[in-house]
Amino acid sequence: MKLRGWHIDGFGIFRDVGVDDIADGVTVFLGPNESGKTTLLEFLRRMLFGFPDRRKRVNLYEPLRGGRHGGRVFVEGDEGVYTIERYSGHAGARRAFRITRPDGGEGGEEDLSRLLGGVDEKLFCNIFAFGLAELTRLDTLAGQEIRERITSAGISGAGAPAAEALKELQAMQVSILRSGRRTPSQSSLMRRDDSINGVVECLKETIRQREEAEGLARRYRELLEAESEISERIESLERQIEKARLRAEAADRATSLALRRLSGALGDFEAAVDKALYACTKALQQQEDAEREIEAYSPRPIPRWVQAACWALALALAVTSALKFTHGNPG
């Protein structure tokens, strides 16, 4: 049996949605939490095995957005595509179930049982359509125990793990093949041997598929962890970039302030230099005037040491004036 599509009239968050073109191979449904993946899985389960009793404490997935509670699925068998339609009845109402054969005729429960290969709901939910609830019950088991438990789960009367059952079947097969007796039941034994071979191969294939599913689940968990680590790293880098940006802005403001202060100080220094030059020029002029007056009243030339002293005095007065101006106008 192959699932080819479905149409949901009303089930949980879904209303009037469907798919009718699922191809062969693996089909993966991706979506964030609460997007409806578990709801879809439960819808498919209930289309195949019916709705639970309303008196049980289970999620009934009542239609949250309206619509009739139920829908239909399209599955392909050897004869073609079957339509399985099922709806949940309210209190006192008859629950509707209908299966339409590929030729358009109406089928029954026997057709559904044949499509499912005799698999009951418990086996189907634990091996072929398991969800988080089934995986949670296996989280404390080792790998081999998980394979045996899943393979054995849901099989009516299966008290021993699948590995033990496999060994018993193989031992029974060897015993039958080694028997040299020819009895009237030889043909039935051979048929039994063929049946055992079929069961053994089925168990082996189930275990192989389970191992592949475990590998995919493990890889999925690894990818989720990697995604979480990458997200955390991105957030950390974004915080570091923001801190660097703030530091750069603070440095720019400090540099701008320092440049303004330096510009002001340079302006004050230039003014002080101009003031000092003016004072020096004025002092020299006064010194020259004093020399001329002295020469006019003195018949002898002025000694050089007197001239040098006058020059030094004038320069000292000019420098003192400039320093007073500078200290009186700080940058």
Summary of the structure (lengths in Angstrom):
residues: 331
radius of gyration: 49.3
end to end distance: 91.9
largest distance: 171.3
contacts: 794
relative contact order: 0.05
helix: 59%
strand: 11%
